[in-house]
Amino acid sequence: MIKLQTFVKESIHQIVQGIAEAQECCKETDALINPSGLSYRKTQNQPLFWDPRSGRVAERVEFDIEVTATDEKETKGGIGIFVGPVSLGTQGQSGKEMSASNRIKFGTFVVLPSGNNK
């Protein structure tokens, strides 16, 4: 079965890569993904985060995903981490597959495009 440190490392690596890719694909807009320097204040018992450079509110985007780690015992072997629906059958392959599911919760801030970009 997958080692805990491998699971943690791969999960964090994939989250970081996903954030970096989101930042890259949003460069053509004025959206900000996980921006630095957000300001904070509490209003009516609700936290409010905003980007002081643009004055726009930063929305918190929450993710609650199920991660299935599999350890296939075949000729090639190996460990994979998959997100989303996973077929646990061998589908015509000879081999043995063990899997474990875990939940990962994380969030990031997004300053949405203002609507003024061209």
DASUL-V546606 format. One record per pair of residues at least 24 apart in sequence whose C-alpha atoms are under 7 Angstrom apart, sorted by sequence separation. I is the first residue (numbers start at 1). J is the second residue. D is the distance in whole Angstrom. If there is no record, write none. Layout:
{{I;J;D} {I;J;D}}
//
This chain:
{{72;96;6} {73;97;6} {72;97;4} {71;97;6} {72;98;6} {70;97;7} {71;98;5} {70;98;6} {71;99;6} {70;99;4} {69;99;5} {70;100;7} {68;99;7} {69;100;5} {68;100;6} {69;101;6} {68;101;4} {67;101;6} {68;102;6} {66;101;7} {67;102;5} {66;102;6} {67;103;6} {66;103;4} {65;103;6} {66;104;6} {64;103;7} {65;104;5} {64;104;6} {65;105;6} {64;105;4} {63;105;6} {64;106;7} {63;106;5} {62;106;6} {63;107;6} {62;107;4} {61;107;5} {62;108;7} {60;107;7} {61;108;5} {60;108;6} {61;109;6} {60;109;4} {61;110;7} {59;109;5} {60;110;6} {58;109;6} {59;110;5} {58;110;5} {59;111;6} {58;111;4} {57;111;6} {56;111;7} {2;69;7} {2;71;7} {1;71;6} {34;108;6} {34;109;5} {33;109;6} {34;110;6} {2;79;7} {33;110;5} {32;110;6} {33;111;7} {32;111;5} {31;111;5} {32;112;7} {31;112;5} {31;113;4} {30;113;5} {29;113;6} {30;114;7} {30;117;7} {29;117;7} {1;98;7}}
//
